[in-house]
Amino acid sequence: MSKKKKIIIMSSLVFLLALTAVLNVLLATNVIASGDNAVTTSNYFTTFRSERTTTRSEELVQLDSVIALYEEGSEKYQEAVDLKLKIVEMMENELLLETLIKSRGFTDAVVSIGMDSDNVNVFVNSSELDYNTALSIYTMLKDEVGVAPGSIIILPVYSQV
């Protein structure tokens, strides 16, 4: 395969990866901003996790195809491997933080860590969130993954199970 074709394929895959991430954020934002505090779908948290897993799986498959295109040791190969490792680390941190938040007494929670930014969004299953609870979640995020104060958003999303 010629170098030009490889570059076109790589550029296309990176574009699709970025597009997937943007669409995921837009869809999540639209769901949150679209109305009542009570989510009437089957379960907001299950849906969020399912969509996140699907998106991440697609991203990892795309990165695997990029890794397969280039020789080990090349710059593009290393970039794809580094990005894949970053995604895996984000997934591990999200799972850890979700488990820790649930251990605080919430029936459900999802955490979304930004890929291109240090933003961390936390959605907890609660009709409202008091100051002390939000502060304990904030402190936990800061201590566990070292998130900067301005990068944390904690939102209650009441989902009827």
C-alpha positions as CSV (number, residue, x, y, z in Angstrom):
1,M,0.0,0.0,0.0
2,S,1.4,3.4,-0.9
3,K,2.3,6.0,1.7
4,K,-0.4,8.3,0.3
5,K,-3.1,5.7,0.8
6,K,-1.9,5.0,4.4
7,I,-2.1,8.7,5.2
8,I,-5.6,9.0,3.7
9,I,-6.8,6.0,5.7
10,M,-5.1,7.3,8.9
11,S,-6.6,10.7,8.5
12,S,-10.1,9.2,7.8
13,L,-9.9,7.1,11.0
14,V,-8.8,10.0,13.1
15,F,-11.6,12.1,11.7
16,L,-14.1,9.4,12.5
17,L,-12.7,9.0,16.0
18,A,-13.1,12.8,16.6
19,L,-16.6,12.8,15.0
20,T,-17.7,9.9,17.3
21,A,-16.4,11.7,20.4
22,V,-18.2,15.0,19.4
23,L,-21.5,13.3,18.7
24,N,-21.3,11.4,22.0
25,V,-20.8,14.6,23.9
26,L,-23.6,16.4,21.9
27,L,-26.0,13.6,22.5
28,A,-25.3,13.4,26.2
29,T,-25.7,17.2,26.5
30,N,-29.0,17.1,24.6
31,V,-30.4,14.3,26.9
32,I,-29.4,16.3,30.0
33,A,-30.6,19.7,28.8
34,S,-33.9,18.4,27.3
35,G,-36.2,18.6,30.2
36,D,-37.4,17.3,33.5
37,N,-35.3,16.0,36.3
38,A,-37.0,12.6,36.0
39,V,-35.7,10.5,33.2
40,T,-38.6,8.5,31.7
41,T,-36.5,6.2,29.5
42,S,-35.7,2.7,30.7
43,N,-32.7,3.9,32.7
44,Y,-30.5,6.9,31.9
45,F,-27.4,5.3,33.4
46,T,-27.7,2.0,31.6
47,T,-28.2,3.8,28.3
48,F,-25.2,6.1,29.0
49,R,-22.9,3.2,29.8
50,S,-24.1,1.2,26.8
51,E,-23.5,4.1,24.4
52,R,-20.1,4.8,26.0
53,T,-19.1,1.2,25.7
54,T,-20.1,1.1,22.0
55,T,-18.3,4.3,21.2
56,R,-15.1,3.2,23.0
57,S,-15.2,-0.2,21.3
58,E,-15.4,1.5,17.9
59,E,-12.5,3.8,18.8
60,L,-10.4,0.8,19.9
61,V,-11.2,-1.1,16.7
62,Q,-10.2,2.0,14.7
63,L,-7.0,2.3,16.6
64,D,-6.2,-1.4,16.1
65,S,-6.6,-0.9,12.4
66,V,-4.3,2.0,12.4
67,I,-1.8,0.0,14.5
68,A,-2.0,-2.8,11.9
69,L,-1.2,-0.3,9.0
70,Y,2.1,0.9,10.3
71,E,5.3,-0.7,11.3
72,E,6.2,-1.1,14.9
73,G,8.4,1.8,16.0
74,S,7.0,4.3,13.5
75,E,5.6,7.6,14.7
76,K,2.0,6.9,13.6
77,Y,2.2,3.4,15.2
78,Q,3.4,4.9,18.5
79,E,0.7,7.6,18.4
80,A,-2.0,5.0,17.9
81,V,-0.6,2.8,20.7
82,D,-0.4,5.8,23.1
83,L,-4.0,6.9,22.3
84,K,-5.2,3.3,22.9
85,L,-3.4,3.2,26.3
86,K,-4.9,6.6,27.2
87,I,-8.4,5.3,26.4
88,V,-7.9,2.2,28.4
89,E,-6.6,4.3,31.4
90,M,-9.7,6.6,31.1
91,M,-12.0,3.5,31.1
92,E,-10.3,2.2,34.2
93,N,-10.6,5.5,36.0
94,E,-14.2,5.9,35.1
95,L,-15.1,2.5,36.4
96,L,-13.1,3.1,39.6
97,L,-14.8,6.5,40.2
98,E,-18.3,5.1,39.5
99,T,-17.8,2.3,42.0
100,L,-16.5,4.8,44.6
101,I,-19.4,7.1,44.1
102,K,-21.9,4.2,44.4
103,S,-20.2,3.3,47.7
104,R,-21.3,6.7,49.0
105,G,-24.9,5.5,48.9
106,F,-26.1,6.5,45.4
107,T,-28.1,3.8,43.5
108,D,-26.2,4.6,40.3
109,A,-23.6,7.0,38.8
110,V,-21.7,7.5,35.6
111,V,-18.4,9.3,35.1
112,S,-17.2,10.6,31.8
113,I,-13.6,11.7,31.5
114,G,-12.8,14.0,28.6
115,M,-10.3,12.7,26.0
116,D,-9.0,16.1,24.8
117,S,-9.5,18.0,28.0
118,D,-9.1,17.3,31.7
119,N,-12.9,17.7,32.2
120,V,-14.6,15.1,34.3
121,N,-18.5,14.9,34.3
122,V,-20.2,13.0,37.0
123,F,-23.9,12.1,36.9
124,V,-25.4,10.7,40.0
125,N,-28.9,9.2,40.5
126,S,-30.4,11.7,42.8
127,S,-33.3,14.2,42.6
128,E,-31.1,16.8,44.2
129,L,-27.6,17.1,45.4
130,D,-26.6,18.9,48.6
131,Y,-23.4,20.8,49.1
132,N,-21.7,18.2,51.4
133,T,-22.4,15.3,49.1
134,A,-21.1,17.2,46.1
135,L,-18.0,18.2,48.1
136,S,-17.3,14.6,49.1
137,I,-17.6,13.5,45.4
138,Y,-15.4,16.4,44.3
139,T,-12.7,15.6,47.0
140,M,-12.7,12.0,45.9
141,L,-12.2,12.9,42.3
142,K,-9.4,15.2,43.2
143,D,-7.7,12.6,45.4
144,E,-8.1,9.6,43.1
145,V,-7.3,11.0,39.7
146,G,-5.9,14.5,40.4
147,V,-8.6,16.5,38.6
148,A,-8.2,20.2,38.7
149,P,-11.0,22.1,40.6
150,G,-12.4,23.9,37.5
151,S,-12.6,20.7,35.5
152,I,-15.2,18.8,37.6
153,I,-19.0,19.0,36.9
154,I,-21.3,17.0,39.2
155,L,-25.0,16.8,38.2
156,P,-27.9,15.0,39.7
157,V,-30.0,13.0,37.2
158,Y,-33.0,11.4,38.7
159,S,-33.7,8.2,36.9
160,Q,-36.6,6.0,37.9
161,V,-35.5,2.4,37.9
